[in-house]
Amino acid sequence: MPIRFSDCQAKECIQMGSGKMLGYIYDAKVNIETGEIEYFCVMRPKKFYEVKNKEVKDYKVYISEIVVIGKDVILVNSSRL
């Protein structure tokens, strides 16, 4: 079943092993030649105590790391995150 990018943006990305909430998808890297998505860019949730000017690295979730796209969440199986 095809899924729209806007539907993915409303879902939480969760790491399977730890149950850690990675954040929400805000962008995608698309291969121009094939038209396939290579990875999703996931914005890390902000912490209350983080400094405003501190650069926060976001996650890249490759399509091969996605296990399940559910109704409310996307489960990711990756040891590098």
N, C-alpha and C positions, 0 to 999 in steps of 0.2 A: 504494500500500500504506500503510495507516495505521501510525503509529508512536506508541508510548507516551512520555509525558514522562519516565518513569523510565529508558527506554532512552537518551534524549538526555543525561541527566545523567552517564552513564558514558562519554561521548565527549569527546575533546579538540576545542576550537574552534581552527582554524588559519586565519590570514589568507593568502589565495592569493598575492598579489603578493610578499610578503616571506618567507613561511613561518614567520612569528612565531606562537608558541603564545599564544593569547589567554587560555586557561584552560578551566574547566569550567562548564557551565550549572548554576545553582542555583535559578533561579526563572523564571517566565514572566508576562508581562502579557497578560491575556486581555480582549478586548472583550466586555463583558457582553451587549450587544444581539445580536451576531452569533455569539458563542461561538468566534471565531477568535483565534489567538495573534497579537498585534501584534509582540512582540519577546521575546527571551530575555535574561535577566540572566546575565552571565558573570563569575565571580569571577577576578580577575587573580591569577596565581600569585605567591606571596610570595617575596621575595628574602631571602637570609640576612642581609644588612646593613641591611634596612629597620628603622626604629624602630618599636617596638611600638605606641605611641600615635599614630603618624602616620596620618591618614585616607587610605585608599586608595580611589580611585574605581574602580568596576567598569565593565565595558563593557555597552552595550545593543546586541545584535545583532538587527536587524530581520529579519523573515522574508524580505523582498525582497532582502536581502543574502546569504542562504544560497544557495550554488550547488549543493552536493552534501551529502547526508547518507549517509556511507559506513558500513562495518562498524565502524570504530574512530574515525573523525574526522568532524567537520563542517567543510567548507570554506566560508569566508566571503570575499566579494569586497566590500571597503569601503575607501575611501581615507581615511575620517575616523578610523579606529582607530589 
